[in-house]
Amino acid sequence: MYTPNYSFRMSNNPQIDADKVIAAMSCEGCHINGQRWPLNDSMDFAQVQFKILVDQSMPLGMHLNPLDPGNNTGRVVEKLTPDERFALTNCLEAEFELEREKEKEWLTQEQCQN
Ligand code: HEC
């Protein structure tokens, strides 16, 4: 019987390729004005968690089902391990928090800075 898994935790001995996780954090490559809505404070972080951990559709192309375009292997292709997905979600959440704290500073600064 199918039992949905709503609970996510790191494995006991996580093997995480930090470079892969960092590269996967560049969601803004697609989520920019005009193409897709930016991922920012006005969205519920649960939506990000859902897309990465539950349906695994984000980052786009990192989980390919057998019938997805570009997958000719006949099986599911995972480019991120479950631990890497978990790490990615945690890193993005930390980044969200960091940006939330800086919002006032950004809105009140006199000149644009990088
Ligand atoms: C290569 C382009 C691409 C990248 C990179 C990408 N996305 Fe997306 N994203 C899309 C597309 C296309 C959709 C609409 C299709 C869908 O919902 O599955 C989408 C939809 C979403 C949605 C649903 C809301 C919406 O804007 O439609 C969320 C949330 C999301 N992505 C989160 C992320 C996160 C978090 C990352 C980084 C870890 C990420 N995405 C990286 C292309 C991308």
Boltz pocket constraint, residues with backbone or C-beta under 6 A from the ligand:
constraints:
  - pocket:
      binder: B
      contacts: [[A, 24], [A, 25], [A, 26], [A, 27], [A, 28], [A, 29], [A, 30], [A, 31], [A, 36], [A, 37], [A, 39], [A, 47], [A, 48], [A, 51], [A, 52], [A, 57], [A, 58], [A, 59], [A, 60], [A, 88], [A, 92]]
      max_distance: 6.0
